[in-house]
Amino acid sequence: MMYFTSRLPAVASASLRSVPRIARPATLRTLTTTVTRFDKQSPVFQGQGAAPGEMPTDEDQSTGLERFELYGRMEGVDVFEMDPLPSDRLGTVKEPVKVRSMVSISEPTNI
């Protein structure tokens, strides 16, 4: 443990002394993995913007999820599937009412 605290700056070392000994490994781990975690990012999904002197349209200035939804509407696709869930029946273990999300885009194998 002394190896890690001797390599940190004096300010970080002083702040680590006030932290209980149980929390120190997690604190050190977060400090060392933050750079790696933010190293890879998804590509930016934004438009070119309006030319000088022109009024920007939604296509020009939308970004992120708004842009994703806009392009979906242009192609006639409801990207967020805002239709109400079927209420004509209750879900059972054998036939559940499936709720799709952005996380489970593909069919789950454990159902």
C-alpha positions in Angstrom: 0.0 0.0 0.0 2.8 2.4 0.7 4.1 1.9 -2.8 1.0 3.6 -4.3 0.8 6.4 -1.8 4.5 7.3 -2.2 4.0 7.9 -5.9 0.9 10.2 -5.6 1.4 13.9 -5.1 1.5 15.3 -1.5 -2.1 16.6 -1.7 -3.5 13.2 -2.8 -1.4 11.5 -0.2 -2.7 13.8 2.6 -6.3 13.2 1.4 -5.7 9.4 1.4 -4.7 9.5 5.0 -8.1 10.8 6.0 -9.9 8.0 4.1 -10.5 4.8 6.0 -8.1 2.0 5.1 -10.9 -0.2 3.6 -11.7 2.5 1.0 -8.2 3.1 -0.2 -7.8 0.3 -2.8 -11.1 1.4 -4.5 -10.0 5.0 -4.5 -6.6 4.2 -6.0 -8.3 1.9 -8.6 -10.6 4.7 -9.7 -7.8 7.2 -10.1 -5.8 4.8 -12.3 -8.7 3.6 -14.5 -10.4 6.9 -15.2 -8.2 7.8 -18.2 -8.6 4.3 -19.7 -12.4 4.5 -19.3 -12.8 7.8 -21.1 -10.2 6.9 -23.8 -12.6 5.3 -26.3 -15.7 7.3 -27.2 -18.4 6.8 -29.7 -18.3 9.0 -32.8 -20.0 12.4 -32.7 -23.4 12.4 -34.3 -24.0 16.0 -35.3 -24.7 18.1 -38.4 -22.6 20.6 -40.2 -24.6 23.6 -38.9 -26.0 26.5 -40.9 -24.0 28.6 -43.3 -23.3 32.1 -42.2 -26.4 34.3 -42.6 -28.8 31.4 -43.0 -31.5 30.2 -40.5 -30.5 26.7 -39.3 -33.0 23.8 -39.7 -33.5 20.9 -37.4 -31.3 18.8 -39.6 -28.5 21.4 -39.4 -28.4 21.8 -35.6 -29.7 18.6 -34.0 -27.3 16.3 -32.2 -27.3 13.0 -30.4 -30.6 11.3 -29.7 -32.6 14.1 -31.1 -30.8 13.7 -34.5 -31.2 9.9 -34.3 -35.0 10.4 -33.8 -35.2 13.0 -36.6 -33.5 10.8 -39.1 -35.7 7.9 -38.0 -38.9 10.0 -38.6 -37.5 11.0 -42.0 -37.2 7.3 -43.0 -40.7 6.5 -41.5 -39.3 4.5 -38.5 -40.5 5.0 -34.9 -37.1 4.6 -33.3 -38.3 4.6 -29.8 -41.4 2.5 -30.4 -43.8 4.7 -28.4 -46.8 2.4 -29.1 -48.6 1.4 -25.9 -47.9 -2.1 -24.5 -50.6 -4.7 -25.2 -53.2 -4.5 -22.4 -55.5 -7.2 -23.7 -53.7 -9.9 -21.7 -51.5 -10.3 -18.7 -48.0 -11.6 -19.2 -47.1 -15.1 -17.9 -43.9 -16.9 -17.4 -44.4 -18.9 -20.7 -45.8 -15.9 -22.7 -44.4 -12.6 -21.2 -45.3 -9.2 -22.5 -42.0 -8.2 -24.0 -40.7 -4.6 -23.4 -37.9 -3.7 -25.8 -35.3 -1.2 -24.7 -32.1 0.3 -26.2 -30.1 -2.1 -24.1 -31.7 -5.3 -25.5 -31.7 -4.6 -29.2 -31.2 -8.2 -30.1 -33.3 -11.0 -28.8 -32.2 -12.1 -25.4 -31.2 -15.8 -25.1 -32.1 -16.3 -21.5 -35.9 -15.8 -21.8 
